[in-house]
Structures are given as C-alpha cells and as structure tokens.
Amino acid sequence: MDPEKQRAIARKGGESVPHEKRSFSQNPALAAEAGRKGGQSVSPSKRSFSQDHKLASEAGRKGGHASHGGPKPVIRNAG
C-alpha cells in the first residue's frame, strides 16, 4: 500500500478519538487502564513479563533511562 495512503488512514483513526483521550502522557490513569486491558487480552502462558520478573525489571530500567536521561554509555577512543 502507498505510504501516503497508509498515513491518511491512520490520521482518520487518530482523529476519531476524543482529544482528551489521545495522549497517554497527559493521563497516566488512562494509560494504565489501557495497559491492563491489553495485558489481560494475552493468554497467561504468553505474558513474558509475568513469567520473568528480571526481564520486566530490565525493560522498566531501559524505559526509565530513555525517558529521564539515565546513565549515558561511555564512548572510548580506539586510539
């Protein structure tokens, strides 16, 4: 499908959502509720985070560092 046509279709979907529900960053409770609903729609045997606490913890750390400017990687000169 033509990329421009895909964008037009996606834009229509976004416009159909009320403004106050468009951004999870403006409403953390709404984001949490959506996440819960999404998690419940996956069978328990395929919920990797509920099966592997270490994996969930690492993912949370990476997300926190990405969004809050956590530790930066050290870049060393090869010379």
C-alpha positions as MATLAB code, in Angstrom:
seq = 'MDPEKQRAIARKGGESVPHEKRSFSQNPALAAEAGRKGGQSVSPSKRSFSQDHKLASEAGRKGGHASHGGPKPVIRNAG';
ca = [
       0.000    0.000    0.000;
       1.152    3.501   -0.789;
       2.757    5.079    2.345;
       0.773    8.297    1.899;
      -2.487    6.338    1.766;
      -1.468    4.492    4.977;
      -0.822    7.824    6.721;
      -4.206    9.148    5.603;
      -5.976    6.079    7.001;
      -4.044    6.293   10.294;
      -4.813   10.009   10.565;
      -8.546    9.285   10.285;
      -8.283    6.757   13.115;
      -6.493    9.257   15.334;
      -8.998   11.989   14.589;
     -11.883    9.731   15.615;
     -10.573    9.602   19.208;
     -11.689   12.434   21.520;
      -8.891   14.942   22.157;
      -8.732   14.235   25.894;
      -8.021   10.552   25.193;
      -5.355   10.982   22.522;
      -2.299   11.223   24.703;
      -1.453    8.787   27.448;
       1.243   11.179   28.618;
      -1.494   13.604   29.696;
      -3.466   10.951   31.571;
      -1.392    8.241   33.325;
      -4.520    6.562   34.723;
      -5.890    6.128   31.208;
      -2.555    4.669   30.077;
      -2.519    2.227   32.999;
      -6.066    1.113   32.260;
      -5.237    0.547   28.586;
      -2.137   -1.424   29.542;
      -4.136   -3.611   31.902;
      -6.724   -4.302   29.210;
      -4.006   -5.160   26.727;
      -2.273   -7.459   29.178;
      -5.488   -9.277   30.003;
      -6.112   -9.975   26.325;
      -2.919  -12.071   26.110;
      -3.012  -15.647   27.346;
      -1.121  -16.116   30.645;
       1.335  -18.535   29.018;
       2.482  -15.777   26.642;
       2.887  -12.965   29.187;
       6.663  -12.850   29.313;
       6.874  -10.146   31.988;
       4.603  -12.068   34.361;
       6.740  -15.153   33.759;
      10.123  -13.409   34.034;
      10.425  -10.689   36.661;
      14.052   -9.985   35.720;
      13.051   -9.301   32.101;
      10.303   -6.894   33.234;
      12.672   -5.120   35.591;
      15.313   -4.630   32.894;
      12.720   -3.309   30.427;
      11.476   -0.820   33.012;
      15.010    0.367   33.696;
      15.702    0.876   29.991;
      12.466    2.812   29.565;
      13.229    4.994   32.550;
      16.714    5.765   31.309;
      15.419    6.588   27.843;
      12.713    8.934   29.078;
      14.532   10.508   32.015;
      18.078   10.783   30.737;
      19.641    7.974   32.741;
      23.289    6.989   32.592;
      24.899    7.652   29.248;
      27.075    4.990   27.613;
      30.810    5.564   27.891;
      32.437    6.111   24.498;
      36.093    5.222   24.435;
      38.627    6.209   21.844;
      40.114    3.271   19.957;
      43.465    5.060   19.762;
];
